[in-house]
Amino acid sequence: MSGISIHQVATICIWFGLGALLYLMALIARFYERLSGQRTYYRLFAVPVATLALATIIMTRQDIVAGDVVADLLLLASGLSLGALCVHVYRLMTSGR
């Protein structure tokens, strides 16, 4: 690889933005756990961040958007784990309403 493409820079910048957003969500879950005393499992927000980071590394090294099976499965795992955590925290915060 001779140089860095715009796609690679954009992918890395987007990952940092999403990582910051996930960190903010983990902080909200931690705050609610401390405030209410209910378990939010805020430490598990590291799982979507890590799987998203691995997928980003794979995609930037190959300079692709989609098509790599491993990266696509990591993105799927990241999305599913993030969705499950968000639904869990949402139900705790709204008391299942």
NORFENWO-V690055 format. One record per backbone hydrogen bond with DSSP energy under -0.5 kcal/mol. CO is the residue of the C=O (numbers start at 1). NH is the residue of the N-H. Records with the same first field share a line. If there is no record, write none. Layout:
CO: NH + NH
//
This chain:
3: 5
5: 9
6: 10
7: 11
8: 12
9: 13
10: 14
11: 15
12: 16
13: 17
14: 18
15: 19
16: 20
17: 21
18: 22
19: 23
20: 24
21: 25
22: 26
23: 27
24: 28
25: 29
26: 30
27: 31
28: 32
29: 33
30: 34
31: 35
32: 36
33: 37
41: 44
42: 45
43: 46
44: 47 + 48
45: 49
46: 50
47: 51
48: 52
49: 53
50: 54
51: 55
52: 56
53: 57
54: 58
55: 59
56: 60
57: 61
58: 62
59: 63 + 64
67: 69
68: 72
69: 73
70: 74
71: 75
72: 76
73: 77
74: 78
75: 79
76: 80
77: 81
78: 82
79: 83
80: 84
81: 85
82: 86
83: 87
84: 88
85: 89
86: 90
87: 91
88: 92
89: 93
90: 94
91: 95 + 96
92: 95
94: 97
//
